[in-house]
Amino acid sequence: MQRASRERIRTRNQHKRWLALARARGLPIPVLPANLFRKRLRAGGCGNSRCWLCHGDKLSQRLTPQGRRAAAHFAEAISDLDA
């Protein structure tokens, strides 16, 4: 996440350009804050890697949405092999 904090201005400007392009083309604009990336991971935080407020999911070892999808696909592949 260090890169995200270093490139905060670039991320904000890129988000503004994308919103302008979406409005110009008449695309629906999802209501997402600028600090969410394409894979729905939040950028930033307080900088303390042990902060439960910013990194509670990581510290409690909860799966990310991407990890849950991967686990579901893996379970489905295993069940297909058994059949």
N, C-alpha and C positions, 0 to 999 in steps of 0.2 A: 503493500500500500504506500510505500514511500514515493513511488512514481506518481501516484494519484495526487499526493499532496504537493509535489513539485509542479505538476501540470494542471493545477486547479484552474488557472486563468484560461489555459488552452481548452480544457474540458467545458468550461462555461461558454466560451465563444463558439465552440463547435456545437453545443446544444442550442445556442441562439440561432446559428446558421441553419441547423436542421429544422427548427420551428418555423423560420422564415420560409424555407423551401416547402415545408408541408402546407403552410397557409397559402402559398402561391399556387400550389397544385391542387388545393382543395381536399387534401387528405385529412382524415380524422386525426386529431392530436390527442394522444393519451396523456392523462394527467399524472406525470411522473416527475419527481424532482431531478434537477440536473446532476445530482451526485450518484445516480444509479446508472450503471453501465449496461451494455448490451446483454450480458448474461445475468442481469438482475442482481448483481452483487453491489453492495453499498461501498462507496469510496469514502475514505476519511476516517474520522474518529478523533479521539483525544491524543493519540500517539502512544499511549501506554498499552502494550500488548496484553497485559493482565487485567485490564479494566472490564469488569463484568457488564457495565452499561453499554460499552461499545462492542465488546467481543463476547457477549454471553453465549451465543450459538457455538462459537469455536471452543470456549472453555468448558461448556457442558457437553461437548462432542455431539451436538445435534447435527443431522445431515442438512446440507443445503438443498434447495429444490433440485439442482442439477444432480446431486448425490442420490436423492430419493428416486429420481427418474432412472439413474444408472442401476440402482439396487433393484428396482421393479423390472427393468429389462433383463438383468442377470437372472432373477428368479424365474421369469418367463422362459428364458433360454434353457435353464436347468429343467423346468417342467416339460419342455418340448423334447429334451433328450431322454427323459424317463419314459415318455409315451412311445 
